[in-house]
Amino acid sequence: MSPTPWPLSRLLLDRILEDRMSDRFVAERVWERLGYQPQGEGLIWLAGPETPSTWREVFPQAPEVISIRPASVQLTRSIPREHKQLLKEQLKFAGYRIGELYPRRTRRATAVNWLLAWLAAREQLLAEDGPLPPLLDPPLNPVSGHPGDLPVS
C-alpha cells in the first residue's frame, strides 16, 4: 500500500510557484501521485503497481520532473486538454514575467498544473490551506535553484 500523499492546497501550490521549496520536494508530490514508491531512505523512488505503464516503461525509477527535460515533457503531455488552463482558472496564475522565465520555473508551473489536473480528474477540490514544508527563500540564482537542486537539462 502506498503512503498517503502530501495534501495539496492552494497555499502549497502558490509556494511552489514562488520557488519556496526544493525541486525534489516538488517532484515527490508528482511521484507519489503517479504511484512511485520510496525505497529505503527515500532517496530512490521506484514504479509501483499503481504507476501508469506510460511512466513505468519509460521511467522505472521516478524521474526528476524539474531537472530532466524528457520527464517534464512527458508530464506536460499527460495533462488532459480540458485541464491545460487550470493554473489560470484555479490559481489565477498569469505566468512569469519575461525576466523570470527560466526552465526550472516553467517546469514548476507544469508540475503545479499537473497536480491540479490530477485533482480535477478525481473530482477533488483544492483546499485553501494545508501543511507546508519548511519554506526556503527564493534562490538568488533561479537558473541553478536551491542548494541541492539538480542542474536543469
N, C-alpha and C positions, 0 to 999 in steps of 0.2 A: 504494500500500500504506500502510495506517495505521501510525503509530508504535506501538511496544509500550506498552501502558497501564502506568501506575504499579502496581506489585504491591500487592495488598490483603493485609492481615494484621489479626489481632485487635488488635495494638498500634496500627496506624494508625486503625482504626475506633474504638477506645476514645478515642484522642486527638481525633478529630473530635467525638465526643460530649462530650468535656471542653472543647470550644471552644478548642483549642490551635493551630488553623490558620485561615487566612482562608477566607471564604465562597467566594472564587474558586477556591482550591485544591480545595475540596470539589466545586464544580460541575465542574471539569475532570475529576475522577475519574469522574463520571457521563457527561460529554460523550464522553470517549474510548471508553467502552463502548457508547454509543449511535451510534458511527460518525461523530461530528462530527470535523472536521479543522482544526487550527490553520492560520491563514493568516499569512504574513509573520512578524512578530514574535510571533505567538500571541495578540495582543490580541483578534482576532476568530476565532471557530471557525464553520465552515460545514458544513451537512449534506453527508455524503459518500455514496458508493454503498451503504454498509452501514447508513446511518441508516434506521430503520424509517419507512415512509411516514406513520404516525400522528404522528411527530415532525417529519419533514421538511416536511410540508404546513403544519403549524401554526407551526413554528419553523424556518425555513430557516437562520437564524443561531442558534447554540446559546443557549438561554435561561439566564439566571441563576436556577438552580433554588432558591436560598435566598431571594433578594430579590423574585422575581416570583411572585405567588400563582398565576396560571394554570399556570405551569411546575411549581410544587410540587404542585398538584392533579393535573396530568397524570402526574407521577412517582408519586404515591400510587396513582392508578387503574391504572398499568401494573404494579403488583406483583401477581402472581397470588395468588388467595385462599389457596392452600396455603402461601404464603411470607410471609403477613402477620405472623406471630408470630416471625420469625427473630431479631429483636432480643432478645426474651426468651429464646428457645430457645438461641441460639448465644452471645450476649454476656451473658446474664443481666441485661439492661438492664431495670430496673423502671420507667423513666420518670423525668422530672424532678419534683422537689418543687414544690408549689404556688408558692412564691416564685421558682422558676426557670423557670416556664412563660412563654416568650416565643416569638413566631412564628419568629424565627431559629433557636432551639434545637429546636423541634419539627420544623422543616423539615430541620435537620441530621439528626435521628433518622430522618426519612423517607428522606433520601439514603442513610444507612447501611443502612437496611432494604432499599432498592432494590439497593444494591451486594451485599448478602448474597443477595438473590433472584436477581441476575444470576449469581452464582457457583453457586447451587443449580440453576438452570436448565441450567447446563453441567456439572453434577455435579462441580464443582471444590471441593476442600476449602479452608477458610480457614486460611492459615498462621498460626502463633502470632506470629512476628516477621517483620519486613521493614523496608525503608528508610522513614525518616521525613523530611519536610522540616524545616527549622529550626522548632522549636516556638515559639509565641507564648504569652505569659501570657494567661490568660482575660481577656476585655475587662472593664474597670471598669464599663462600661455595656453589659450584654448585649442591650439593645434595639437599639443602634446598631452593636455589634460592634467589630471591629478597625479600625484606620486603613485606609482604602481599601475597606472593605466598603460595598456599595451599601445605601441605605435599603430597608427591607422594605415592600412594598406589599401 
